[in-house]
Structure formats: structure tokens, C-alpha cells
């Protein structure tokens, strides 16, 4: 999974959160690239990306996702 999120994948994603920390409530975001498997759904990509982010960032374990987008990584 990490290799799929660190290289220039075929899709670019954005996810924003509202979380509680030691200094109160705050907003944050993460971005990255992702290779979507043939026939995969947006929901499956969302769950895989969110699960990976929460494993890497324990401060996001209880955060609320406020926005998510994934688009082809081509201009």
C-alpha cells in the first residue's frame, strides 16, 4: 500500500479532517497519489487510503473526514 501512495500514481487524492488534539479542535488535510486497481470503486479507494492514514497518523484515529476527492492524475 505505501508504495502505491508514495509514487506518482494514476490518481491524485485529497482528504480533509477535523480532529481533537491537546490544544483543542483543529482542521488538517492530507494528499497523495494512488494506483487504483482495475474495477475498484471510489469507496474501496477511500477506505484503503483512510485506513493507511490512520495507521501512519494515530492523531487521525478519531478524526472526522470532512472532504475526500480522487481524480485521474493527468492534466
Secondary structure, DSSP 8 states (H G I E B T S, - for coil): -HHHHHS--SEEEEEEEEEEETTEEEEEEEEEEE---TT--HHHHHHHHHHHHHHH-GGGTT-EEEEEEEEES--
